[in-house]
Amino acid sequence: MDEAPEGAPVDKVRGTALVTGATGYIGSRLVPALLADGWRVRVLTRSADRLARHAWGGEVEVAEGSADEPRTLAEAVAGVTVAYYLIHSMDGEGDFVERDRRLAEQFVAACDDAGVGQLVYLSGLYPEGEELSEHLGSRREVEQVLLAGATPTVVLRAAVIVGTGSASFEMLRHLTERLPAMVGPRWLDNRIQPISAHDVLHYLVRVASVPARLDRGFDVGGPDVLTYREMIQRFARVAGLPPRLVGTVPTVLTPRVASHWIGFVTPVPVGLAKPLVGSLVHEVVCSEHDIAEHVPDPEGGLQGFDEAVADALADPGLGSDAAWSGPTVHSDRHSTSIRAGQDAVWTALRQVLAHPAVVRTGLWREDQVDPPRRLVLRSSLTFTGRTEVTAELEADGPGRTRLTLATVHHPKGFLGRVGWVASLPLRVVAQLVTHRAVAEHSRTGAR
């Protein structure tokens, strides 16, 4: 038996787990979960420098190189107890089917040669007996390649994964938050069985410790079966947004056209939106729950859709998540250099921003005060979202202070976004007036 990683309880001694795709959405969350469960973790990455963005970067072994290099693969799988294959091509490039097939064939061959105990692949949920979209068809082909190898392989098939940073969840978030009404194709009424990211990680971690080596696929999904239309409406309710109007039309809207439309109205890249939309063309509902025979459901049961959305909305995500993930945030900032010391500018700033006309109206309140460096005002008007104005002071040379005013707006629904755009002239005027007033009060107070 391998020695336990430093700090791991003796009764949770595990072997070595290899994680490919460790900097991706699932991989970056799986690594710390495996470490917490007592596994020694090795990651295969093209660039070891990218691991520095993760809190666990210094706690793992690193196999640096490409997944299509036989030598790198041989080094990565050597002495591995369980290998997680989390490599998916979601870049919209035309050769992804052949590329994914080749990478899967090379990976399973390396695992077979090294005698890896268990291989785990996270695939997409798909209906049997239907002509699949290109991406779902590729996922099915990859799992078939892996299952055909000598290494026992567990395939977990999931549909929409609900969690901050998940591409499918972020597409749902941005569509719902940005559009109070929308018209889409009829497949918005296809049934989907989403699952929370928390429950996906539960299965991924626990399946590695099953005594018997499993060699089959399992459908995994949460307790709710919903249409995409229903998911939009329930997301809006959990997020505190007005009900969304979602209509469908009988006209044909291809995944390619739909992905370009999504790329236009949301920050989700078109190359990523296309495979996500393509999966919605099918009804993706679990046909079995056999995984429970080997891995019990989480304590308290699987998360329902509403609970999973609430948890995702409260989760700030990871710094390594894609820039377009997470809630929409608008911001602007303006700075100027004032001929006065920092204390004098601070006094003037309080006179201007904490003036009764500003604060005692009840429209703004002081949220943070850190003299003589930082003052934060928070708006009391929240029906269009949360707004904060931060004033920061720093020395800007002898006898000068730089004042920076930053406005951050977390919009609530469509009105919040419209309000941000419409208020641009007012914000510009307010910033100019504030800068000039603080500068004038600073000079007056300094005399």
C-alpha positions as a Python dict, from the first residue, in 0.01 Angstrom:
ca = {
    (1, 'M'): (0, 0, 0),
    (2, 'D'): (127, 347, -88),
    (3, 'E'): (222, 583, 188),
    (4, 'A'): (-36, 849, 261),
    (5, 'P'): (29, 1202, 137),
    (6, 'E'): (143, 1430, 416),
    (7, 'G'): (-150, 1520, 641),
    (8, 'A'): (-383, 1250, 507),
    (9, 'P'): (-556, 1025, 763),
    (10, 'V'): (-412, 672, 774),
    (11, 'D'): (-752, 516, 706),
    (12, 'K'): (-778, 714, 381),
    (13, 'V'): (-455, 598, 221),
    (14, 'R'): (-493, 587, -156),
    (15, 'G'): (-271, 530, -453),
    (16, 'T'): (-170, 769, -729),
    (17, 'A'): (-441, 936, -937),
    (18, 'L'): (-352, 1086, -1275),
    (19, 'V'): (-571, 1376, -1386),
    (20, 'T'): (-563, 1494, -1746),
    (21, 'G'): (-735, 1821, -1829),
    (22, 'A'): (-650, 1936, -1477),
    (23, 'T'): (-676, 2306, -1562),
    (24, 'G'): (-1022, 2266, -1713),
    (25, 'Y'): (-1354, 2322, -1537),
    (26, 'I'): (-1399, 1974, -1388),
    (27, 'G'): (-1029, 1890, -1359),
    (28, 'S'): (-944, 2200, -1157),
    (29, 'R'): (-1210, 2104, -905),
    (30, 'L'): (-1141, 1731, -911),
    (31, 'V'): (-773, 1767, -814),
    (32, 'P'): (-836, 1927, -470),
    (33, 'A'): (-1122, 1681, -407),
    (34, 'L'): (-888, 1387, -470),
    (35, 'L'): (-618, 1541, -250),
    (36, 'A'): (-872, 1583, 30),
    (37, 'D'): (-968, 1218, -12),
    (38, 'G'): (-610, 1107, 47),
    (39, 'W'): (-489, 1050, -308),
    (40, 'R'): (-147, 1135, -437),
    (41, 'V'): (-228, 1334, -750),
    (42, 'R'): (-27, 1364, -1069),
    (43, 'V'): (-139, 1599, -1347),
    (44, 'L'): (-58, 1588, -1716),
    (45, 'T'): (-28, 1940, -1853),
    (46, 'R'): (130, 2110, -2151),
    (47, 'S'): (254, 2394, -1931),
    (48, 'A'): (351, 2352, -1566),
    (49, 'D'): (343, 2731, -1531),
    (50, 'R'): (-36, 2728, -1566),
    (51, 'L'): (-66, 2531, -1243),
    (52, 'A'): (53, 2834, -1045),
    (53, 'R'): (-296, 2981, -1081),
    (54, 'H'): (-435, 2703, -864),
    (55, 'A'): (-407, 2677, -487),
    (56, 'W'): (-319, 2308, -524),
    (57, 'G'): (-42, 2373, -780),
    (58, 'G'): (234, 2295, -531),
    (59, 'E'): (69, 1980, -396),
    (60, 'V'): (74, 1766, -709),
    (61, 'E'): (325, 1577, -919),
    (62, 'V'): (360, 1722, -1267),
    (63, 'A'): (403, 1538, -1595),
    (64, 'E'): (469, 1815, -1845),
    (65, 'G'): (406, 1752, -2211),
    (66, 'S'): (139, 1681, -2467),
    (67, 'A'): (-115, 1400, -2443),
    (68, 'D'): (-21, 1290, -2796),
    (69, 'E'): (346, 1229, -2712),
    (70, 'P'): (404, 856, -2634),
    (71, 'R'): (703, 925, -2408),
    (72, 'T'): (512, 1183, -2204),
    (73, 'L'): (214, 950, -2173),
    (74, 'A'): (433, 660, -2057),
    (75, 'E'): (586, 878, -1784),
    (76, 'A'): (246, 1015, -1682),
    (77, 'V'): (75, 676, -1635),
    (78, 'A'): (366, 496, -1470),
    (79, 'G'): (263, 361, -1128),
    (80, 'V'): (-88, 507, -1154),
    (81, 'T'): (-379, 347, -970),
    (82, 'V'): (-657, 543, -1141),
    (83, 'A'): (-637, 768, -1447),
    (84, 'Y'): (-897, 1036, -1521),
    (85, 'Y'): (-942, 1113, -1888),
    (86, 'L'): (-1094, 1463, -1906),
    (87, 'I'): (-974, 1565, -2250),
    (88, 'H'): (-1246, 1704, -2477),
    (89, 'S'): (-1212, 1918, -2787),
    (90, 'M'): (-1457, 2207, -2753),
    (91, 'D'): (-1278, 2457, -2974),
    (92, 'G'): (-1501, 2437, -3280),
    (93, 'E'): (-1214, 2325, -3503),
    (94, 'G'): (-1317, 2095, -3785),
    (95, 'D'): (-1076, 1810, -3711),
    (96, 'F'): (-1182, 1753, -3350),
    (97, 'V'): (-1347, 1413, -3415),
    (98, 'E'): (-1030, 1257, -3557),
    (99, 'R'): (-816, 1435, -3296),
    (100, 'D'): (-1023, 1311, -3003),
    (101, 'R'): (-1024, 957, -3140),
    (102, 'R'): (-646, 955, -3182),
    (103, 'L'): (-581, 1097, -2835),
    (104, 'A'): (-814, 841, -2676),
    (105, 'E'): (-646, 552, -2860),
    (106, 'Q'): (-301, 665, -2750),
    (107, 'F'): (-411, 720, -2391),
    (108, 'V'): (-578, 384, -2343),
    (109, 'A'): (-280, 208, -2506),
    (110, 'A'): (-46, 377, -2257),
    (111, 'C'): (-272, 275, -1967),
    (112, 'D'): (-281, -85, -2094),
    (113, 'D'): (98, -100, -2121),
    (114, 'A'): (147, 48, -1773),
    (115, 'G'): (-111, -176, -1604),
    (116, 'V'): (-324, 114, -1475),
    (117, 'G'): (-587, -19, -1236),
    (118, 'Q'): (-886, 193, -1339),
    (119, 'L'): (-962, 450, -1608),
    (120, 'V'): (-1242, 708, -1560),
    (121, 'Y'): (-1394, 916, -1840),
    (122, 'L'): (-1655, 1192, -1808),
    (123, 'S'): (-1870, 1177, -2119),
    (124, 'G'): (-2193, 1335, -2235),
    (125, 'L'): (-2538, 1189, -2182),
    (126, 'Y'): (-2699, 1087, -2511),
    (127, 'P'): (-3006, 894, -2630),
    (128, 'E'): (-2960, 549, -2775),
    (129, 'G'): (-3063, 473, -3130),
    (130, 'E'): (-3052, 832, -3260),
    (131, 'E'): (-2823, 1009, -3503),
    (132, 'L'): (-2619, 1225, -3268),
    (133, 'S'): (-2474, 1571, -3309),
    (134, 'E'): (-2111, 1574, -3414),
    (135, 'H'): (-1984, 1647, -3064),
    (136, 'L'): (-2206, 1396, -2881),
    (137, 'G'): (-2119, 1139, -3146),
    (138, 'S'): (-1751, 1205, -3079),
    (139, 'R'): (-1802, 1165, -2705),
    (140, 'R'): (-1967, 828, -2765),
    (141, 'E'): (-1684, 721, -2995),
    (142, 'V'): (-1422, 816, -2736),
    (143, 'E'): (-1591, 613, -2465),
    (144, 'Q'): (-1613, 317, -2702),
    (145, 'V'): (-1238, 344, -2769),
    (146, 'L'): (-1161, 355, -2398),
    (147, 'L'): (-1395, 67, -2312),
    (148, 'A'): (-1237, -146, -2585),
    (149, 'G'): (-898, -132, -2410),
    (150, 'A'): (-767, -381, -2156),
    (151, 'T'): (-781, -127, -1872),
    (152, 'P'): (-1112, -140, -1679),
    (153, 'T'): (-1294, 181, -1765),
    (154, 'V'): (-1577, 369, -1596),
    (155, 'V'): (-1767, 612, -1816),
    (156, 'L'): (-1989, 865, -1641),
    (157, 'R'): (-2240, 1024, -1879),
    (158, 'A'): (-2376, 1363, -1771),
    (159, 'A'): (-2597, 1620, -1942),
    (160, 'V'): (-2600, 1984, -1827),
    (161, 'I'): (-2368, 2029, -1529),
    (162, 'V'): (-2494, 2303, -1297),
    (163, 'G'): (-2213, 2498, -1136),
    (164, 'T'): (-2024, 2825, -1169),
    (165, 'G'): (-1768, 2789, -1448),
    (166, 'S'): (-1950, 2507, -1625),
    (167, 'A'): (-1992, 2610, -1991),
    (168, 'S'): (-2347, 2472, -2014),
    (169, 'F'): (-2448, 2648, -1692),
    (170, 'E'): (-2286, 2977, -1793),
    (171, 'M'): (-2475, 2972, -2123),
    (172, 'L'): (-2800, 2923, -1931),
    (173, 'R'): (-2705, 3199, -1686),
    (174, 'H'): (-2622, 3458, -1951),
    (175, 'L'): (-2926, 3383, -2169),
    (176, 'T'): (-3160, 3408, -1871),
    (177, 'E'): (-3006, 3719, -1718),
    (178, 'R'): (-2976, 3911, -2045),
    (179, 'L'): (-3302, 3829, -2220),
    (180, 'P'): (-3639, 3894, -2055),
    (181, 'A'): (-3801, 3739, -2362),
    (182, 'M'): (-3675, 3512, -2635),
    (183, 'V'): (-3795, 3296, -2921),
    (184, 'G'): (-3615, 2974, -3000),
    (185, 'P'): (-3648, 2646, -3188),
    (186, 'R'): (-3880, 2367, -3085),
    (187, 'W'): (-3598, 2169, -2925),
    (188, 'L'): (-3613, 2412, -2630),
    (189, 'D'): (-3888, 2174, -2515),
    (190, 'N'): (-3669, 1864, -2527),
    (191, 'R'): (-3622, 1702, -2189),
    (192, 'I'): (-3290, 1731, -2005),
    (193, 'Q'): (-3172, 1575, -1679),
    (194, 'P'): (-2919, 1819, -1530),
    (195, 'I'): (-2683, 1734, -1246),
    (196, 'S'): (-2501, 1957, -1000),
    (197, 'A'): (-2125, 1994, -1023),
    (198, 'H'): (-2112, 1886, -657),
    (199, 'D'): (-2270, 1550, -743),
    (200, 'V'): (-2052, 1494, -1052),
    (201, 'L'): (-1742, 1540, -837),
    (202, 'H'): (-1888, 1305, -575),
    (203, 'Y'): (-1916, 1026, -832),
    (204, 'L'): (-1578, 1097, -990),
    (205, 'V'): (-1396, 1079, -657),
    (206, 'R'): (-1583, 787, -505),
    (207, 'V'): (-1574, 563, -811),
    (208, 'A'): (-1194, 549, -782),
    (209, 'S'): (-1223, 372, -446),
    (210, 'V'): (-1471, 102, -551),
    (211, 'P'): (-1302, -234, -468),
    (212, 'A'): (-1418, -407, -784),
    (213, 'R'): (-1269, -277, -1109),
    (214, 'L'): (-1564, -157, -1315),
    (215, 'D'): (-1572, -171, -1693),
    (216, 'R'): (-1890, -6, -1819),
    (217, 'G'): (-2076, 320, -1867),
    (218, 'F'): (-2319, 481, -1620),
    (219, 'D'): (-2577, 755, -1668),
    (220, 'V'): (-2561, 1019, -1394),
    (221, 'G'): (-2821, 1290, -1341),
    (222, 'G'): (-3000, 1484, -1073),
    (223, 'P'): (-3357, 1422, -953),
    (224, 'D'): (-3522, 1673, -1191),
    (225, 'V'): (-3606, 1624, -1558),
    (226, 'L'): (-3675, 1960, -1722),
    (227, 'T'): (-3697, 2123, -2060),
    (228, 'Y'): (-3454, 2402, -2140),
    (229, 'R'): (-3751, 2639, -2131),
    (230, 'E'): (-3828, 2523, -1776),
    (231, 'M'): (-3463, 2554, -1676),
    (232, 'I'): (-3466, 2919, -1788),
    (233, 'Q'): (-3781, 2993, -1589),
    (234, 'R'): (-3657, 2819, -1275),
    (235, 'F'): (-3316, 2986, -1297),
    (236, 'A'): (-3492, 3323, -1317),
    (237, 'R'): (-3702, 3244, -1010),
    (238, 'V'): (-3403, 3132, -802),
    (239, 'A'): (-3204, 3438, -915),
    (240, 'G'): (-3487, 3673, -817),
    (241, 'L'): (-3556, 3779, -1176),
    (242, 'P'): (-3900, 3841, -1329),
    (243, 'P'): (-4049, 3545, -1518),
    (244, 'R'): (-3894, 3501, -1861),
    (245, 'L'): (-4107, 3479, -2175),
    (246, 'V'): (-3981, 3189, -2385),
    (247, 'G'): (-4153, 3104, -2710),
    (248, 'T'): (-4075, 2848, -2977),
    (249, 'V'): (-4125, 2857, -3352),
    (250, 'P'): (-4152, 2566, -3595),
    (251, 'T'): (-3885, 2706, -3826),
    (252, 'V'): (-3556, 2521, -3843),
    (253, 'L'): (-3278, 2690, -3649),
    (254, 'T'): (-2958, 2491, -3692),
    (255, 'P'): (-2707, 2457, -3408),
    (256, 'R'): (-2460, 2658, -3617),
    (257, 'V'): (-2700, 2951, -3655),
    (258, 'A'): (-2811, 2925, -3291),
    (259, 'S'): (-2450, 2921, -3168),
    (260, 'H'): (-2373, 3242, -3358),
    (261, 'W'): (-2681, 3404, -3205),
    (262, 'I'): (-2573, 3292, -2855),
    (263, 'G'): (-2223, 3423, -2925),
    (264, 'F'): (-2379, 3759, -3013),
    (265, 'V'): (-2602, 3801, -2707),
    (266, 'T'): (-2377, 3632, -2448),
    (267, 'P'): (-2001, 3624, -2381),
    (268, 'V'): (-1986, 3248, -2448),
    (269, 'P'): (-1753, 3192, -2749),
    (270, 'V'): (-1923, 3065, -3065),
    (271, 'G'): (-1683, 2770, -3088),
    (272, 'L'): (-1800, 2656, -2744),
    (273, 'A'): (-2167, 2743, -2791),
    (274, 'K'): (-2196, 2521, -3099),
    (275, 'P'): (-2138, 2184, -2924),
    (276, 'L'): (-2351, 2295, -2630),
    (277, 'V'): (-2640, 2385, -2857),
    (278, 'G'): (-2588, 2066, -3055),
    (279, 'S'): (-2648, 1857, -2744),
    (280, 'L'): (-2983, 2033, -2683),
    (281, 'V'): (-3118, 1895, -3010),
    (282, 'H'): (-3152, 1559, -2831),
    (283, 'E'): (-3350, 1457, -2527),
    (284, 'V'): (-3087, 1361, -2269),
    (285, 'V'): (-3245, 1171, -1981),
    (286, 'C'): (-3085, 894, -1774),
    (287, 'S'): (-3198, 543, -1869),
    (288, 'E'): (-3059, 388, -1549),
    (289, 'H'): (-2908, 474, -1210),
    (290, 'D'): (-2685, 169, -1171),
    (291, 'I'): (-2399, 381, -1037),
    (292, 'A'): (-2579, 376, -700),
    (293, 'E'): (-2501, 3, -673),
    (294, 'H'): (-2131, 90, -651),
    (295, 'V'): (-2122, 452, -528),
    (296, 'P'): (-2398, 558, -287),
    (297, 'D'): (-2561, 892, -358),
    (298, 'P'): (-2426, 1185, -153),
    (299, 'E'): (-2549, 1214, 204),
    (300, 'G'): (-2880, 1397, 189),
    (301, 'G'): (-2943, 1285, -168),
    (302, 'L'): (-2867, 1433, -506),
    (303, 'Q'): (-2917, 1807, -542),
    (304, 'G'): (-3228, 1926, -718),
    (305, 'F'): (-3199, 2184, -995),
    (306, 'D'): (-3312, 2481, -783),
    (307, 'E'): (-3070, 2400, -501),
    (308, 'A'): (-2784, 2351, -746),
    (309, 'V'): (-2857, 2688, -912),
    (310, 'A'): (-2870, 2863, -573),
    (311, 'D'): (-2532, 2714, -479),
    (312, 'A'): (-2385, 2814, -815),
    (313, 'L'): (-2510, 3172, -784),
    (314, 'A'): (-2347, 3197, -440),
    (315, 'D'): (-2017, 3051, -568),
    (316, 'P'): (-1766, 3312, -692),
    (317, 'G'): (-1587, 3043, -893),
    (318, 'L'): (-1215, 2996, -938),
    (319, 'G'): (-966, 3246, -1066),
    (320, 'S'): (-876, 2996, -1337),
    (321, 'D'): (-1230, 2985, -1476),
    (322, 'A'): (-1292, 3132, -1819),
    (323, 'A'): (-1323, 3511, -1828),
    (324, 'W'): (-1681, 3484, -1955),
    (325, 'S'): (-1795, 3268, -1662),
    (326, 'G'): (-1974, 3408, -1360),
    (327, 'P'): (-2228, 3689, -1343),
    (328, 'T'): (-2200, 3990, -1569),
    (329, 'V'): (-2019, 4280, -1404),
    (330, 'H'): (-1997, 4631, -1551),
    (331, 'S'): (-1727, 4871, -1439),
    (332, 'D'): (-1553, 5194, -1524),
    (333, 'R'): (-1279, 5394, -1357),
    (334, 'H'): (-1116, 5735, -1385),
    (335, 'S'): (-818, 5878, -1203),
    (336, 'T'): (-656, 6216, -1168),
    (337, 'S'): (-354, 6365, -989),
    (338, 'I'): (-429, 6634, -730),
    (339, 'R'): (-176, 6887, -606),
    (340, 'A'): (-219, 6816, -232),
    (341, 'G'): (-106, 6566, 30),
    (342, 'Q'): (-296, 6243, 89),
    (343, 'D'): (-443, 6354, 424),
    (344, 'A'): (-577, 6677, 272),
    (345, 'V'): (-731, 6491, -21),
    (346, 'W'): (-885, 6237, 216),
    (347, 'T'): (-1049, 6512, 419),
    (348, 'A'): (-1182, 6671, 101),
    (349, 'L'): (-1306, 6334, -26),
    (350, 'R'): (-1508, 6278, 291),
    (351, 'Q'): (-1654, 6626, 261),
    (352, 'V'): (-1767, 6558, -95),
    (353, 'L'): (-1873, 6192, -95),
    (354, 'A'): (-1996, 6182, 264),
    (355, 'H'): (-2180, 6512, 225),
    (356, 'P'): (-2536, 6502, 366),
    (357, 'A'): (-2672, 6561, 17),
    (358, 'V'): (-2510, 6238, -91),
    (359, 'V'): (-2543, 6004, 206),
    (360, 'R'): (-2837, 6126, 414),
    (361, 'T'): (-3076, 6100, 122),
    (362, 'G'): (-3060, 5728, 178),
    (363, 'L'): (-2955, 5664, -182),
    (364, 'W'): (-2596, 5588, -80),
    (365, 'R'): (-2434, 5454, 233),
    (366, 'E'): (-2075, 5415, 341),
    (367, 'D'): (-1981, 5049, 312),
    (368, 'Q'): (-1607, 5060, 387),
    (369, 'V'): (-1387, 5333, 531),
    (370, 'D'): (-1009, 5291, 541),
    (371, 'P'): (-853, 5635, 598),
    (372, 'P'): (-664, 5781, 425),
    (373, 'R'): (-664, 5526, 146),
    (374, 'R'): (-1005, 5387, 58),
    (375, 'L'): (-1374, 5477, 79),
    (376, 'V'): (-1656, 5261, -59),
    (377, 'L'): (-2013, 5377, -110),
    (378, 'R'): (-2291, 5129, -186),
    (379, 'S'): (-2615, 5225, -357),
    (380, 'S'): (-2937, 5157, -167),
    (381, 'L'): (-3127, 5117, -496),
    (382, 'T'): (-3112, 4747, -578),
    (383, 'F'): (-3400, 4681, -817),
    (384, 'T'): (-3162, 4708, -1116),
    (385, 'G'): (-2870, 4544, -936),
    (386, 'R'): (-2591, 4629, -691),
    (387, 'T'): (-2372, 4934, -746),
    (388, 'E'): (-2056, 5035, -560),
    (389, 'V'): (-1837, 5341, -597),
    (390, 'T'): (-1482, 5302, -467),
    (391, 'A'): (-1248, 5596, -412),
    (392, 'E'): (-881, 5508, -369),
    (393, 'L'): (-594, 5741, -279),
    (394, 'E'): (-222, 5685, -329),
    (395, 'A'): (87, 5905, -327),
    (396, 'D'): (169, 6040, -672),
    (397, 'G'): (501, 6213, -616),
    (398, 'P'): (603, 6494, -379),
    (399, 'G'): (300, 6692, -265),
    (400, 'R'): (60, 6510, -500),
    (401, 'T'): (-207, 6244, -454),
    (402, 'R'): (-374, 6027, -718),
    (403, 'L'): (-750, 5986, -675),
    (404, 'T'): (-915, 5695, -856),
    (405, 'L'): (-1292, 5658, -873),
    (406, 'A'): (-1422, 5316, -979),
    (407, 'T'): (-1787, 5226, -1031),
    (408, 'V'): (-1884, 4859, -1028),
    (409, 'H'): (-2235, 4749, -1120),
    (410, 'H'): (-2374, 4397, -1082),
    (411, 'P'): (-2683, 4421, -1305),
    (412, 'K'): (-3006, 4247, -1218),
    (413, 'G'): (-3175, 4131, -1531),
    (414, 'F'): (-3235, 4321, -1853),
    (415, 'L'): (-3318, 4651, -1682),
    (416, 'G'): (-2988, 4644, -1497),
    (417, 'R'): (-2797, 4625, -1825),
    (418, 'V'): (-3007, 4891, -1992),
    (419, 'G'): (-2967, 5115, -1689),
    (420, 'W'): (-2588, 5085, -1700),
    (421, 'V'): (-2573, 5191, -2064),
    (422, 'A'): (-2830, 5470, -2018),
    (423, 'S'): (-2648, 5612, -1715),
    (424, 'L'): (-2316, 5661, -1898),
    (425, 'P'): (-2356, 6040, -1944),
    (426, 'L'): (-2458, 6080, -1579),
    (427, 'R'): (-2160, 5872, -1458),
    (428, 'V'): (-1915, 6076, -1666),
    (429, 'V'): (-2052, 6404, -1531),
    (430, 'A'): (-2059, 6273, -1174),
    (431, 'Q'): (-1696, 6159, -1193),
    (432, 'L'): (-1578, 6490, -1339),
    (433, 'V'): (-1771, 6692, -1079),
    (434, 'T'): (-1640, 6473, -795),
    (435, 'H'): (-1278, 6499, -908),
    (436, 'R'): (-1301, 6878, -944),
    (437, 'A'): (-1481, 6920, -611),
    (438, 'V'): (-1226, 6707, -424),
    (439, 'A'): (-939, 6895, -588),
    (440, 'E'): (-1091, 7232, -497),
    (441, 'H'): (-1162, 7131, -136),
    (442, 'S'): (-809, 6991, -107),
    (443, 'R'): (-652, 7319, -217),
    (444, 'T'): (-886, 7522, 7),
    (445, 'G'): (-814, 7305, 308),
    (446, 'A'): (-438, 7315, 244),
    (447, 'R'): (-426, 7699, 249),
}
